[in-house]
């Protein structure tokens, strides 16, 4: 699998916690998927502070697909289905790292680096493409 990138617009508003920013915005989340799994992050459009949301291992992506299939399965007995869902949710939790613990991924950069790159490329620093 090669590296792919997509974007997800989140409808919920968040407030940037960077000093002297306090910008309130609806995040545009960057989803990067490669052979190691998936990474979700976004930046404040005003100050470019990066927020790492989640990292999911490749095994986690497989578990997520199986979980979605079990949730959609209406032929399975209710007790069996609920037990399987709980089991898969626990497995998914083990394959997921959330928030700051997810850490900056290979695409992380400082605000100054983002601004320099954007300047070189003739783009706005909030564009992370």
Number of C-alpha atoms within 10 A of each C-alpha: 7 6 11 11 12 11 14 12 11 12 10 8 11 14 13 21 12 13 7 8 14 14 15 14 16 14 20 16 19 20 18 18 21 14 11 14 18 20 27 22 24 21 21 23 19 14 18 22 19 18 20 23 20 18 26 23 20 17 16 21 18 13 19 18 13 15 20 12 12 17 14 11 11 10 8 13 9 10 9 10 17 14 11 17 18 13 12 20 16 12 16 20 13 13 18 19 18 15 13 11 11 18 17 16 13 7 9 14 15 11 16 11 12 19 18 14 16 16 12 9 10 9 14 13 22 18 11 14 9
